[in-house]
Amino acid sequence: MANWAECPIDLITEIAKRVKVIEDFIAFGAVCTSWRTAAPKHNFDVLSPQVPLLMLGAKDDDYREYYSLSKKKVLRIYLPEARGQECLPSEGWLCTVANNTGEMNLLHPFSQIKIQLPSRKDLLSFHGLDYLERPREGKRWHCIDKAILSANPSLTSDYALLVHYYAGGSCLAFWRPGDLNWTEIDVVTYGGVCNMIFCKGQFYSVSYGGEVWVYDIAGRSIAQPSVQTRLLAELEDDMFKLPSVQFYLVELSGALLLVTRYAIRSIGEDPNGAFKSFKFKICELDITKGKFKEEDIKTLGDSSIFLGRNGASCVDSSKFSGIKPNRIYFTDDWLEFGRIEEGGAGRDMGAYNIEDGKIESFYPELSISLICPPTWVMPSL
């Protein structure tokens, strides 16, 4: 048939229902008006497993680019709402922070739906630092570096957003739909928060000093925002407490894992002095006993872990083409150093083979940015 728009609508609808990968579903609806009509959101299984897309470094235009590991192609999306914004991905959404105004939103990158949040100034006002929001010509004010959702806002209104920010120290706050402002979390961690995750109904964080904290945030049924915190576990080995180590929490088959990332600063090899990851270590945290299991995990089987600046996720590689098993796919997460590198951060990316310790390249080009370096986005509708 020469004109695809003339395909019977019933046939197009049946084809749309069989598409399981979100990037294919989006491309399907972009063919023409009739195909878009046959591919509404409810025709897609939103619970089907997906593979993260690599959101490339931000450029000074109204588009964001996503690299597909499966197709080895770049998907270019018109997204003016993200221009000049730091973007922290979680549950398929982006927590955006406008550098010049401090305005914050939850933004869905494919539907362009936007949910307004309290501002960055509101966070800084907890510490009497809201004066830092004054215009700073030629300078960027970065203070929010982590934002984790408890659930996908496209699927439920009962969710919470936990953010980590710097305001004279390492700070945490949360927001729920209907809350007028952020709620500050009074917790002191050794070395500051390194990474966060939502797992089994609770938020968890791991500090640069190897402390794992639990945060039980009240749901929307409780009108007054409240949170209970406790220290769950702590690494005892001092070799973890190094500036060239990053920690990540990730869930795999119901187990909570701690991934440790080791790096060196390659001053001799790179004139920018960028960090270069060279080893990863995985151990399991026993949530019930509040301690780490003695034996490290030596293999992930068919699973692979994706690490980025805003967290980590795990996928079954056997369900997707282009994804190798037993790998850790990582993006640059040394942002405080990347800010001073020429062009920004984004140089430390690769796929770590857990079996032999070798690191392979998964993206053929260099993608760097001062505003928003490359990171993983789990697509959703």
KEKE-3310 file (N, C-alpha, C; in steps of 0.2 Angstrom, whole numbers, plus 5000, padded with zeros to 4 digits):
npx = (5004:5004:5001:5002:4993:4981:4978:4967:4959:4956:4965:4977:4975:4976:4989:4996:4993:5001:5014:5027:5038:5042:5048:5046:5032:5030:5036:5028:5015:5019:5019:5008:4992:4981:4988:4992:4980:4976:4984:4982:4986:4980:4981:4993:5003:5007:5014:5023:5040:5054:5068:5081:5084:5097:5099:5106:5119:5114:5110:5111:5097:5080:5078:5079:5090:5089:5098:5096:5100:5096:5093:5103:5102:5098:5086:5077:5069:5057:5057:5055:5052:5062:5074:5089:5088:5092:5090:5083:5080:5067:5056:5052:5049:5055:5063:5064:5075:5076:5089:5091:5079:5075:5064:5054:5049:5039:5042:5035:5044:5039:5025:5024:5018:5016:5020:5019:5030:5035:5047:5065:5070:5062:5066:5079:5076:5073:5085:5089:5095:5089:5093:5102:5096:5097:5100:5114:5125:5132:5135:5132:5120:5121:5112:5103:5104:5099:5084:5070:5056:5042:5033:5026:5019:5010:5002:4997:4991:4995:5009:5026:5039:5056:5070:5087:5098:5110:5114:5123:5127:5123:5107:5089:5073:5055:5040:5023:5009:4997:5003:5008:5021:5039:5044:5055:5068:5075:5090:5106:5120:5134:5147:5138:5124:5125:5117:5100:5085:5069:5061:5051:5041:5047:5059:5076:5093:5110:5125:5141:5149:5146:5134:5118:5102:5084:5069:5053:5039:5024:5009:4997:4985:4987:4985:4994:5011:5023:5038:5047:5063:5078:5094:5099:5110:5128:5143:5159:5172:5186:5191:5181:5178:5182:5187:5185:5175:5159:5142:5128:5111:5101:5087:5085:5076:5069:5078:5089:5102:5119:5129:5146:5157:5172:5185:5198:5207:5211:5223:5235:5232:5221:5218:5209:5208:5198:5188:5190:5181:5185:5183:5170:5159:5148:5136:5124:5111:5104:5089:5081:5089:5098:5111:5125:5127:5140:5147:5151:5142:5145:5140:5127:5119:5107:5103:5106:5113:5110:5118:5116:5117:5106:5102:5099:5095:5088:5088:5081:5091:5089:5077:5078:5085:5102:5106:5118:5121:5125:5131:5137:5130:5136:5135:5143:5146:5152:5150:5153:5166:5165:5159:5170:5177:5182:5169:5161:5153:5153:5161:5165:5159:5153:5152:5153:5160:5155:5160:5174:5179:5182:5180:5168:5164:5148:5142:5145:5151:5156:5148:5145:5141:5138:5126:5117:5122:5125:5113:5103:5087:5072:5060:5042:5024)
npy = (4994:5011:5023:5025:5031:5027:5015:5002:5007:4999:4989:4996:5000:4987:4983:4994:4990:4979:4984:4986:4993:5009:5019:5015:5015:5029:5033:5026:5033:5045:5044:5048:5057:5048:5036:5041:5043:5030:5026:5029:5033:5023:5012:5006:4995:5001:4995:4987:4981:4992:4999:5010:5026:5035:5051:5064:5076:5093:5106:5122:5125:5122:5108:5091:5077:5059:5044:5028:5013:5001:5003:5010:5023:5041:5050:5064:5076:5089:5100:5113:5117:5113:5119:5127:5122:5112:5095:5082:5065:5054:5040:5041:5055:5072:5081:5098:5112:5129:5138:5153:5158:5149:5142:5127:5112:5097:5088:5080:5072:5067:5069:5082:5087:5097:5099:5110:5114:5119:5132:5133:5144:5143:5132:5136:5146:5139:5139:5152:5157:5162:5174:5171:5169:5180:5189:5182:5187:5179:5168:5152:5145:5131:5120:5110:5093:5080:5071:5061:5052:5043:5036:5035:5050:5050:5039:5039:5049:5049:5051:5055:5067:5067:5077:5081:5094:5107:5118:5127:5115:5097:5094:5088:5087:5086:5084:5083:5080:5093:5099:5114:5119:5114:5101:5101:5089:5084:5078:5071:5067:5057:5065:5069:5066:5054:5046:5041:5031:5024:5011:4997:5004:5014:5028:5028:5032:5034:5039:5048:5043:5030:5027:5021:5027:5027:5033:5036:5043:5051:5047:5054:5052:5057:5072:5082:5085:5073:5064:5050:5045:5035:5027:5014:5005:5004:5006:4998:4998:5008:5011:5014:5027:5037:5051:5048:5039:5033:5030:5019:5015:5001:4992:4974:4961:4961:4963:4974:4982:4988:4998:5001:5013:5015:5027:5036:5051:5057:5065:5065:5059:5066:5082:5090:5084:5075:5063:5045:5031:5014:5003:4992:4987:4976:4973:4966:4973:4968:4972:4968:4964:4975:4976:4973:4960:4948:4942:4947:4951:4942:4941:4946:4939:4938:4951:4969:4984:5001:5016:5033:5051:5054:5042:5024:5010:4994:4981:4967:4960:4951:4953:4964:4970:4974:4977:4972:4957:4956:4968:4985:4999:5015:5033:5049:5055:5064:5078:5089:5092:5091:5103:5112:5108:5110:5114:5106:5092:5074:5065:5053:5039:5022:5004:4992:4977:4964:4952:4951:4963:4973:4988:4994:5005:5013:5023:5032:5045:5061:5068:5082:5094:5109:5112:5102:5086:5071:5058:5044:5040:5033:5028:5033:5034)
npz = (5000:4995:5002:5018:5027:5023:5028:5035:5049:5060:5058:5060:5074:5080:5077:5084:5097:5099:5100:5111:5116:5122:5115:5102:5101:5102:5090:5081:5083:5077:5063:5055:5056:5057:5061:5074:5080:5081:5091:5105:5123:5131:5124:5126:5135:5150:5160:5155:5154:5152:5143:5148:5141:5134:5139:5131:5133:5137:5125:5118:5113:5108:5109:5115:5115:5114:5116:5109:5115:5110:5096:5092:5088:5088:5096:5093:5102:5103:5115:5122:5135:5143:5140:5145:5157:5172:5173:5181:5180:5184:5187:5173:5172:5172:5184:5184:5185:5184:5181:5181:5187:5197:5197:5198:5192:5188:5174:5160:5147:5135:5133:5137:5148:5163:5180:5193:5205:5222:5224:5221:5228:5239:5245:5249:5258:5270:5276:5278:5266:5255:5249:5240:5228:5220:5205:5196:5186:5172:5180:5187:5198:5206:5216:5219:5217:5217:5214:5217:5213:5221:5214:5197:5191:5181:5183:5196:5209:5221:5227:5231:5231:5233:5237:5236:5241:5242:5255:5263:5268:5267:5262:5264:5257:5255:5244:5242:5231:5232:5243:5250:5251:5252:5263:5276:5279:5294:5295:5298:5289:5287:5277:5267:5256:5244:5235:5231:5232:5229:5237:5240:5247:5254:5255:5252:5257:5253:5260:5257:5266:5267:5275:5276:5275:5280:5275:5280:5273:5275:5267:5255:5262:5275:5280:5286:5282:5286:5292:5295:5301:5300:5304:5295:5291:5290:5282:5286:5282:5279:5267:5258:5261:5252:5242:5228:5226:5223:5228:5225:5226:5221:5215:5214:5208:5220:5230:5239:5233:5235:5225:5222:5215:5208:5205:5196:5195:5180:5176:5169:5157:5153:5149:5155:5167:5171:5180:5179:5179:5185:5191:5199:5212:5220:5232:5244:5253:5268:5273:5283:5294:5294:5290:5279:5268:5268:5257:5241:5227:5212:5199:5188:5181:5168:5170:5169:5176:5177:5179:5184:5186:5194:5200:5200:5190:5185:5173:5163:5152:5143:5137:5128:5113:5110:5122:5133:5144:5162:5164:5169:5165:5164:5167:5167:5183:5191:5195:5202:5199:5186:5182:5181:5171:5154:5143:5151:5160:5157:5152:5157:5154:5151:5148:5160:5162:5172:5174:5168:5171:5162:5152:5141:5127:5124:5118:5103:5102:5109:5122:5131:5144:5153:5159:5159:5160:5151:5155:5162:5156:5161:5150:5149:5148)
capx = (5000:5008:4999:5001:4988:4975:4978:4961:4960:4956:4972:4982:4974:4979:4996:4998:4992:5007:5020:5029:5043:5039:5051:5043:5025:5030:5037:5022:5011:5022:5019:5003:4987:4977:4991:4992:4973:4975:4989:4982:4990:4977:4982:5000:5004:5012:5018:5028:5047:5057:5076:5083:5087:5103:5097:5112:5120:5110:5113:5107:5091:5073:5077:5083:5091:5090:5101:5093:5105:5094:5093:5109:5100:5097:5079:5077:5062:5055:5056:5057:5052:5069:5079:5093:5086:5094:5085:5084:5075:5064:5050:5050:5048:5061:5062:5068:5076:5078:5095:5090:5074:5074:5057:5055:5043:5040:5040:5035:5047:5036:5019:5025:5014:5020:5017:5022:5033:5038:5053:5072:5070:5058:5071:5085:5073:5074:5092:5091:5100:5086:5096:5107:5093:5097:5103:5121:5127:5138:5137:5126:5119:5118:5112:5099:5108:5095:5076:5067:5049:5040:5029:5025:5013:5005:4998:4994:4992:4998:5017:5030:5046:5062:5075:5093:5101:5116:5112:5127:5128:5119:5100:5084:5066:5050:5034:5018:5003:4993:5007:5010:5028:5043:5044:5062:5069:5080:5094:5113:5123:5142:5149:5133:5120:5128:5112:5094:5081:5062:5061:5047:5037:5051:5065:5083:5099:5117:5130:5148:5153:5143:5128:5111:5096:5078:5064:5046:5036:5017:5005:4992:4979:4989:4985:5000:5017:5028:5043:5051:5070:5082:5100:5098:5116:5134:5149:5164:5178:5188:5193:5175:5177:5187:5183:5185:5171:5152:5138:5122:5106:5097:5083:5085:5072:5066:5084:5092:5109:5123:5135:5151:5160:5179:5188:5204:5207:5216:5226:5240:5229:5216:5220:5203:5208:5192:5188:5189:5179:5189:5180:5163:5158:5141:5134:5117:5109:5099:5085:5078:5095:5101:5118:5127:5130:5148:5149:5150:5139:5149:5136:5120:5115:5105:5102:5111:5112:5111:5119:5117:5118:5100:5100:5101:5089:5090:5083:5083:5094:5086:5071:5079:5091:5107:5108:5122:5120:5130:5135:5135:5130:5136:5136:5147:5143:5157:5147:5156:5172:5164:5158:5175:5180:5180:5163:5156:5154:5150:5167:5166:5154:5155:5148:5158:5159:5156:5164:5181:5182:5183:5175:5167:5160:5141:5140:5151:5153:5157:5142:5146:5136:5138:5119:5114:5126:5121:5111:5098:5080:5067:5054:5036:5019)
capy = (5000:5016:5028:5021:5034:5024:5008:5002:5010:4993:4985:5000:4999:4981:4984:4998:4986:4974:4988:4985:4997:5016:5023:5012:5017:5036:5034:5024:5039:5051:5043:5052:5058:5042:5032:5044:5042:5023:5024:5033:5030:5017:5006:5004:4992:5005:4991:4983:4983:4996:5000:5017:5030:5040:5058:5067:5083:5099:5111:5129:5125:5119:5101:5086:5071:5053:5039:5022:5007:4995:5005:5014:5030:5047:5052:5071:5078:5096:5101:5120:5118:5110:5123:5130:5119:5106:5090:5076:5060:5049:5037:5044:5062:5076:5087:5103:5118:5134:5142:5160:5160:5145:5139:5120:5108:5090:5088:5073:5074:5065:5072:5089:5089:5100:5100:5115:5113:5125:5134:5133:5149:5140:5127:5140:5150:5136:5140:5159:5158:5164:5179:5168:5168:5186:5187:5182:5187:5175:5162:5147:5143:5124:5117:5104:5088:5073:5071:5055:5051:5037:5033:5039:5054:5048:5033:5040:5056:5047:5050:5060:5069:5068:5081:5083:5100:5110:5125:5127:5108:5092:5094:5084:5090:5082:5087:5079:5084:5097:5102:5121:5120:5108:5099:5099:5083:5085:5072:5073:5061:5058:5066:5071:5061:5052:5043:5039:5027:5022:5004:4994:5009:5019:5031:5026:5036:5032:5044:5047:5039:5023:5026:5020:5030:5026:5039:5034:5049:5050:5047:5059:5052:5061:5079:5085:5082:5071:5059:5046:5043:5030:5025:5007:5002:5008:5002:4999:4998:5015:5012:5016:5034:5041:5056:5045:5033:5035:5024:5019:5010:4999:4986:4969:4955:4962:4964:4981:4982:4994:4997:5005:5015:5018:5031:5040:5057:5055:5071:5064:5057:5070:5089:5092:5081:5072:5057:5040:5025:5009:4996:4992:4982:4975:4969:4966:4975:4965:4977:4966:4964:4981:4975:4971:4953:4947:4940:4952:4948:4942:4941:4948:4934:4942:4958:4974:4990:5008:5021:5040:5056:5054:5036:5018:5005:4987:4978:4961:4962:4946:4956:4969:4970:4980:4977:4966:4955:4956:4974:4991:5005:5021:5040:5054:5057:5068:5084:5095:5093:5092:5110:5117:5106:5113:5111:5103:5085:5069:5061:5046:5034:5016:4998:4988:4970:4962:4945:4952:4970:4977:4993:4995:5011:5011:5029:5033:5052:5064:5072:5085:5099:5112:5113:5095:5081:5065:5053:5039:5042:5027:5031:5031:5038)
capz = (5000:4994:5007:5025:5030:5021:5031:5039:5056:5064:5058:5063:5081:5082:5077:5090:5104:5100:5101:5118:5118:5122:5109:5095:5101:5100:5083:5078:5082:5073:5056:5052:5060:5058:5066:5080:5083:5083:5096:5112:5128:5134:5120:5127:5142:5153:5165:5152:5155:5147:5144:5149:5135:5136:5138:5129:5136:5134:5120:5118:5109:5111:5108:5119:5111:5117:5112:5110:5114:5105:5089:5090:5085:5092:5095:5094:5104:5104:5122:5124:5143:5147:5138:5150:5164:5175:5172:5185:5178:5189:5185:5167:5172:5173:5189:5180:5189:5180:5184:5182:5191:5203:5196:5198:5189:5185:5166:5156:5141:5129:5133:5139:5154:5168:5187:5196:5212:5226:5220:5224:5234:5245:5249:5252:5264:5276:5279:5277:5260:5249:5245:5234:5221:5216:5198:5196:5179:5170:5184:5188:5205:5207:5223:5219:5213:5216:5214:5217:5214:5224:5209:5191:5192:5176:5185:5202:5212:5228:5226:5235:5228:5238:5234:5239:5239:5246:5257:5269:5269:5263:5265:5261:5258:5251:5242:5239:5228:5237:5248:5247:5251:5254:5270:5277:5283:5298:5296:5297:5286:5286:5271:5263:5252:5238:5230:5234:5229:5232:5237:5245:5250:5258:5252:5255:5254:5255:5260:5254:5271:5268:5279:5273:5279:5278:5276:5279:5271:5276:5261:5255:5267:5280:5278:5288:5280:5291:5289:5301:5298:5304:5301:5294:5290:5289:5280:5291:5279:5278:5260:5255:5263:5248:5237:5221:5226:5222:5230:5222:5228:5216:5217:5209:5210:5227:5234:5238:5232:5235:5220:5223:5209:5210:5199:5197:5191:5174:5175:5164:5151:5150:5151:5159:5174:5172:5183:5175:5182:5183:5195:5202:5217:5221:5238:5245:5260:5272:5276:5290:5299:5294:5288:5272:5267:5268:5251:5236:5221:5207:5193:5188:5176:5162:5171:5169:5180:5173:5184:5182:5191:5198:5203:5197:5189:5183:5167:5161:5145:5138:5134:5124:5109:5111:5129:5135:5151:5167:5163:5173:5161:5169:5164:5171:5189:5195:5192:5205:5196:5179:5181:5180:5165:5148:5140:5156:5162:5152:5149:5161:5152:5148:5151:5164:5162:5179:5173:5167:5173:5156:5151:5134:5125:5122:5114:5099:5102:5116:5124:5137:5145:5159:5162:5161:5156:5149:5160:5159:5158:5160:5147:5152:5144)
cpx = (5004:5007:4997:4995:4981:4974:4971:4963:4960:4962:4977:4982:4977:4986:4999:4998:4998:5014:5022:5034:5041:5042:5048:5036:5025:5031:5031:5017:5013:5021:5014:4997:4983:4981:4992:4986:4973:4980:4988:4985:4987:4978:4989:5000:5009:5016:5023:5035:5050:5065:5077:5085:5092:5101:5104:5113:5116:5113:5108:5102:5085:5072:5081:5084:5092:5093:5098:5099:5103:5094:5099:5108:5098:5090:5079:5070:5062:5053:5058:5057:5058:5075:5083:5091:5090:5089:5087:5079:5073:5057:5047:5049:5055:5059:5067:5069:5079:5083:5094:5085:5073:5067:5058:5048:5044:5037:5040:5038:5044:5029:5019:5021:5018:5017:5021:5024:5035:5045:5060:5073:5067:5062:5076:5082:5073:5080:5094:5095:5096:5088:5101:5103:5093:5101:5111:5124:5133:5139:5131:5126:5116:5118:5107:5102:5104:5088:5073:5060:5048:5036:5028:5018:5008:5000:4995:4995:4995:5005:5020:5037:5051:5068:5081:5096:5106:5114:5116:5129:5123:5112:5095:5077:5061:5044:5029:5012:4999:4997:5009:5017:5032:5042:5052:5063:5076:5085:5101:5117:5131:5144:5144:5130:5123:5122:5106:5090:5074:5062:5056:5043:5040:5057:5071:5088:5105:5122:5137:5152:5150:5138:5122:5106:5090:5073:5057:5041:5028:5014:5000:4986:4981:4990:4992:5006:5021:5032:5046:5058:5073:5088:5099:5105:5122:5140:5155:5171:5180:5190:5187:5175:5182:5184:5182:5180:5164:5148:5131:5117:5102:5093:5084:5082:5070:5072:5086:5099:5113:5129:5140:5155:5167:5181:5194:5204:5213:5219:5231:5237:5224:5217:5215:5204:5202:5193:5187:5187:5183:5187:5174:5163:5151:5140:5127:5116:5103:5095:5082:5083:5098:5109:5119:5129:5137:5150:5147:5146:5143:5146:5129:5116:5113:5103:5108:5109:5114:5112:5120:5117:5112:5098:5102:5094:5092:5085:5086:5085:5091:5080:5072:5085:5096:5109:5112:5121:5126:5134:5132:5136:5131:5138:5140:5143:5147:5156:5151:5162:5171:5162:5164:5179:5178:5174:5158:5158:5151:5155:5167:5160:5156:5150:5154:5155:5160:5161:5172:5184:5183:5178:5174:5163:5153:5139:5146:5154:5154:5151:5143:5141:5138:5132:5117:5117:5122:5119:5105:5091:5076:5061:5047:5031:5015)
cpy = (5006:5022:5024:5024:5031:5017:5008:5003:5004:4989:4989:5000:4993:4980:4988:4994:4981:4978:4988:4990:5005:5020:5021:5015:5025:5037:5031:5030:5045:5050:5047:5053:5052:5037:5035:5043:5035:5021:5029:5029:5024:5011:5003:5001:4996:5001:4987:4985:4987:4997:5007:5020:5034:5047:5062:5074:5089:5103:5117:5129:5122:5112:5097:5080:5065:5048:5032:5016:5002:4997:5008:5020:5035:5049:5060:5074:5086:5097:5108:5121:5116:5114:5127:5128:5113:5101:5084:5071:5056:5047:5040:5051:5065:5081:5092:5109:5123:5138:5149:5162:5155:5141:5131:5117:5101:5090:5082:5075:5072:5068:5080:5092:5091:5100:5104:5113:5119:5126:5132:5138:5147:5135:5131:5144:5146:5137:5148:5161:5160:5170:5177:5168:5175:5185:5187:5181:5183:5169:5158:5145:5136:5122:5111:5098:5081:5075:5065:5054:5044:5033:5038:5043:5053:5043:5034:5047:5055:5046:5056:5061:5071:5072:5082:5089:5102:5117:5126:5120:5104:5092:5090:5088:5086:5086:5082:5083:5087:5100:5109:5123:5114:5107:5097:5093:5084:5079:5074:5066:5062:5059:5068:5065:5060:5050:5041:5035:5026:5015:5001:4999:5014:5022:5029:5031:5033:5038:5043:5043:5032:5022:5026:5022:5028:5032:5036:5040:5047:5051:5053:5058:5055:5068:5083:5082:5079:5065:5056:5044:5039:5028:5017:5003:5006:5004:5004:5000:5005:5016:5014:5024:5038:5046:5053:5039:5036:5028:5025:5013:5008:4992:4980:4963:4955:4963:4971:4980:4988:4993:5003:5007:5018:5021:5034:5046:5057:5062:5070:5062:5062:5077:5092:5089:5077:5065:5051:5033:5019:5002:4998:4986:4982:4971:4970:4968:4971:4970:4975:4966:4971:4981:4973:4964:4953:4946:4945:4948:4948:4942:4943:4944:4938:4949:4963:4980:4996:5013:5028:5045:5056:5047:5030:5014:4999:4984:4971:4961:4957:4948:4961:4968:4975:4981:4971:4964:4956:4962:4980:4996:5011:5027:5044:5056:5061:5075:5090:5097:5094:5100:5114:5114:5110:5110:5107:5095:5080:5064:5054:5042:5028:5010:4994:4981:4967:4956:4947:4959:4975:4982:4995:5002:5009:5017:5031:5040:5054:5069:5075:5091:5102:5112:5106:5090:5075:5060:5049:5041:5035:5030:5029:5036:5042)
cpz = (5000:5000:5013:5028:5029:5023:5035:5046:5061:5064:5061:5071:5084:5082:5083:5096:5105:5101:5109:5121:5117:5116:5102:5095:5100:5093:5079:5077:5078:5066:5053:5057:5062:5062:5073:5084:5085:5089:5102:5117:5131:5130:5121:5134:5146:5159:5162:5153:5150:5148:5144:5142:5138:5134:5137:5132:5133:5130:5121:5113:5112:5110:5113:5115:5116:5113:5114:5109:5110:5098:5087:5086:5090:5090:5097:5096:5105:5111:5125:5132:5146:5145:5144:5157:5166:5175:5176:5184:5184:5187:5178:5166:5173:5179:5186:5185:5184:5184:5185:5186:5197:5202:5195:5196:5188:5178:5163:5149:5135:5128:5134:5145:5159:5174:5190:5203:5215:5223:5224:5229:5240:5249:5253:5258:5270:5280:5279:5271:5254:5245:5239:5228:5218:5210:5199:5189:5177:5174:5185:5195:5205:5214:5223:5214:5213:5217:5213:5218:5217:5219:5203:5192:5186:5178:5191:5204:5219:5227:5230:5230:5233:5234:5238:5237:5244:5248:5264:5271:5265:5266:5261:5262:5254:5250:5240:5236:5233:5242:5245:5247:5252:5261:5271:5281:5287:5299:5294:5295:5286:5279:5266:5259:5245:5233:5234:5229:5233:5231:5242:5249:5254:5254:5256:5252:5256:5255:5258:5259:5272:5272:5274:5277:5276:5280:5274:5279:5271:5269:5261:5259:5273:5278:5280:5286:5286:5288:5296:5297:5303:5300:5301:5294:5289:5287:5285:5288:5277:5271:5256:5256:5259:5244:5230:5221:5226:5224:5226:5225:5222:5218:5212:5212:5218:5232:5233:5238:5232:5230:5222:5217:5211:5204:5201:5193:5186:5172:5169:5158:5148:5153:5155:5166:5176:5176:5178:5179:5180:5186:5198:5207:5219:5228:5240:5252:5263:5275:5283:5295:5299:5294:5281:5273:5266:5261:5245:5230:5215:5200:5194:5184:5170:5163:5170:5173:5176:5179:5181:5187:5196:5201:5199:5195:5186:5178:5166:5153:5140:5134:5129:5119:5111:5118:5131:5142:5155:5166:5168:5168:5165:5165:5169:5177:5194:5193:5196:5202:5188:5177:5179:5174:5159:5144:5145:5157:5157:5149:5151:5160:5149:5151:5154:5164:5168:5179:5173:5169:5168:5155:5144:5133:5122:5118:5110:5099:5109:5117:5131:5138:5152:5163:5164:5157:5155:5155:5158:5161:5156:5157:5150:5148:5150)
residu = (MET:ALA:ASN:TRP:ALA:GLU:CYS:PRO:ILE:ASP:LEU:ILE:THR:GLU:ILE:ALA:LYS:ARG:VAL:LYS:VAL:ILE:GLU:ASP:PHE:ILE:ALA:PHE:GLY:ALA:VAL:CYS:THR:SER:TRP:ARG:THR:ALA:ALA:PRO:LYS:HIS:ASN:PHE:ASP:VAL:LEU:SER:PRO:GLN:VAL:PRO:LEU:LEU:MET:LEU:GLY:ALA:LYS:ASP:ASP:ASP:TYR:ARG:GLU:TYR:TYR:SER:LEU:SER:LYS:LYS:LYS:VAL:LEU:ARG:ILE:TYR:LEU:PRO:GLU:ALA:ARG:GLY:GLN:GLU:CYS:LEU:PRO:SER:GLU:GLY:TRP:LEU:CYS:THR:VAL:ALA:ASN:ASN:THR:GLY:GLU:MET:ASN:LEU:LEU:HIS:PRO:PHE:SER:GLN:ILE:LYS:ILE:GLN:LEU:PRO:SER:ARG:LYS:ASP:LEU:LEU:SER:PHE:HIS:GLY:LEU:ASP:TYR:LEU:GLU:ARG:PRO:ARG:GLU:GLY:LYS:ARG:TRP:HIS:CYS:ILE:ASP:LYS:ALA:ILE:LEU:SER:ALA:ASN:PRO:SER:LEU:THR:SER:ASP:TYR:ALA:LEU:LEU:VAL:HIS:TYR:TYR:ALA:GLY:GLY:SER:CYS:LEU:ALA:PHE:TRP:ARG:PRO:GLY:ASP:LEU:ASN:TRP:THR:GLU:ILE:ASP:VAL:VAL:THR:TYR:GLY:GLY:VAL:CYS:ASN:MET:ILE:PHE:CYS:LYS:GLY:GLN:PHE:TYR:SER:VAL:SER:TYR:GLY:GLY:GLU:VAL:TRP:VAL:TYR:ASP:ILE:ALA:GLY:ARG:SER:ILE:ALA:GLN:PRO:SER:VAL:GLN:THR:ARG:LEU:LEU:ALA:GLU:LEU:GLU:ASP:ASP:MET:PHE:LYS:LEU:PRO:SER:VAL:GLN:PHE:TYR:LEU:VAL:GLU:LEU:SER:GLY:ALA:LEU:LEU:LEU:VAL:THR:ARG:TYR:ALA:ILE:ARG:SER:ILE:GLY:GLU:ASP:PRO:ASN:GLY:ALA:PHE:LYS:SER:PHE:LYS:PHE:LYS:ILE:CYS:GLU:LEU:ASP:ILE:THR:LYS:GLY:LYS:PHE:LYS:GLU:GLU:ASP:ILE:LYS:THR:LEU:GLY:ASP:SER:SER:ILE:PHE:LEU:GLY:ARG:ASN:GLY:ALA:SER:CYS:VAL:ASP:SER:SER:LYS:PHE:SER:GLY:ILE:LYS:PRO:ASN:ARG:ILE:TYR:PHE:THR:ASP:ASP:TRP:LEU:GLU:PHE:GLY:ARG:ILE:GLU:GLU:GLY:GLY:ALA:GLY:ARG:ASP:MET:GLY:ALA:TYR:ASN:ILE:GLU:ASP:GLY:LYS:ILE:GLU:SER:PHE:TYR:PRO:GLU:LEU:SER:ILE:SER:LEU:ILE:CYS:PRO:PRO:THR:TRP:VAL:MET:PRO:SER:LEU)
# end
